[in-house]
Amino acid sequence: MAHYVVIDIGGTNLRSAVFDSATQQLLDIGRGPVENFLNNPGVPPGELFDKLIQQVLGHIRAHAARHPIAGVGISFPGPVNERGEVHSAPTLWGSTLRSVPLRERLQQELDVPVAVMNDISAAVYRYQSWFNEDFGVITISSGIGNKVFAGGRLLLNGQGLGGELGHHKVVEGDNALPCDCGGQGHLGAIASGRGTERLARLWARREPARFQGSALWRLANGEAERIDTHAVVSALQEGDALASDVLAFGQAHLAASLALLYNAIGVKRFVLIGGFCMALGERYLAGLNAQLARCDLFCLSEPERLAMLRLGQNDDDHSLYGLGYYFLQSSPADVRAA
């Protein structure tokens, strides 16, 4: 039996736990706001990285004080190469900090093997057993990301890139909101949880009369700038028309992007995860399926289209479990090179 500290660094929150290899369950789960540019305004990106390192080490040491630890796994919301270097992390540090040696910094402080990988790459290991064919995992949370598992492996290049669907440009004009990476009109900027709330604010300002008749007006106390993700989710659960149109706009572009993935490489099964998606559950899935029905999916039958999308487990533990399953199937040498 072995215990592993597993940590999921998100764009908004950080979650940590201990994975028990015997029971394959998570123990001692902790959670808190992650150190990012939103809650540290004006702090330079390099200092934000240092603050994040100390936050992560604090969680590891707290778990190690209660459990014997055989390894540490970190999932990260951005591209990570095979050396554990973070290519970029716009949801945490904006667009300027690149090629960050995350694994090296942590390994200098720890005497157990450290594995660092992209958060959705980690989640893939949780869902491998669900399919006997190629599949993808899509996360709709602070941002949008994806990974494709095909031919028995993750489709990534040497930099760890291959799953940044959220940074694909899909919109021009008035709705081309800024993305955390510095671009404009990216999928994540209009269809992620963070992007949907920004789009809702934009439409509320642009259509004040409609905003006043919306549930969003009540939930935001009549101030467009106070619309947040919680207000959007609540309004959608009430069936609010303005919030529903905002969501449908983003989902139409997400569906088109999934159709492009299918038409380009043939993957036809996707697991949907992420806080924003899971907060809406079947409502989110139904909306995305309705948008996907409007797309051209070459040679895909109607039963296959209806089976294309599947909600993941209804929790925040996708990457935590995935990291645990990764350790179960990896040798110490594999972990060091992760």
C-alpha positions, 0 to 999 in steps of 0.5 A: 500500500502506498499514499500519494499527495495529489494536487489539482491547481486550477485557475480559481481554486487549488485542491489537494488530497492523499490517494490511497493505492489500496482502496483507490480513494481520496483521503484528507481533501483540502481546498482553497483559493489559488494564488493568481493575478486576480486575487493578487493585483499588481503582483509581478508574475514571477512573484506569483509563481513563488507564492504558488510554490509556497502554497503547494508546498504547504499543502504537501507538508500538511498531508505528509505530516499525517500520512507516509508519502511515496510521491507527489502528483501535480495537475496544472491548468496549462501546457506542461512538457515532459520535463514538468515545465509549464509552457504558459498559464494565462488563467494564473499569471496572464500572458507574460510568464512562460517556460516555468520549471514547476517540477524542478522547483518542487523536486528541489524541496522534496525527497519523493518523486514528483510528477507534473502534468496538465490538469486535463491530461491527469483527468484522462487517466480517470476516464480511460476505463470508460471507453474501448475507443479513442476519446477526448476530455473537455473541461469547461471551468475558469477556462476551456481546455481539452485532451485527446487520447488516441491510439493508446496515448495522449496527443501532445507535442514536445512542449506539451501542447495539444489541447488548447481549444480554449485559445482557438479564435472563434469570434470577431466583432463586438463579442470578441472578448479578451482572453486571459492569454492576451488574445481576443475572441477565443473560445474560452473568452466566451464559453468558459465559466469566466467567459460566460459571466463576462459575456453576460455583463457585456450583453446586459450593458448592451441591452439594458431593457432586456437586462432589467427584465432578466433574473440577472437583474435581481441576482446582480442587484441591477448592476451589470458589473456584479454579474458573476458565474454564480448569478449566471448559473442561478439565472439559467436554473430559473430558465432566464431567457437572457442567460440562456441566450448567452450560454447558447452563444458560447455553446454554439462555438464549443459545439462547432469546435468539437465537430471540427475535432471529430471531422479532423481526427475522427474522435467521436466520444467526449467527457465533459467536466469542469466546475461551470459545466457540472454546476449545470449538469444535464441542463448544460449537456442538453444545450450543448447537444442541441448545438451539436445537432446543428453541426455537420458531422461527416458520416456520423449516424444519429445514434452515434451523435447522441452518444458523443457527449457524456458528463464526467463524475459529478465532483471536482476530483477528476485530476486528483483521481487521475493522478492517483491512477497514473501512479498506479500504472507508472514505475518510479522512472516513469514518474520522474520523467513525467 
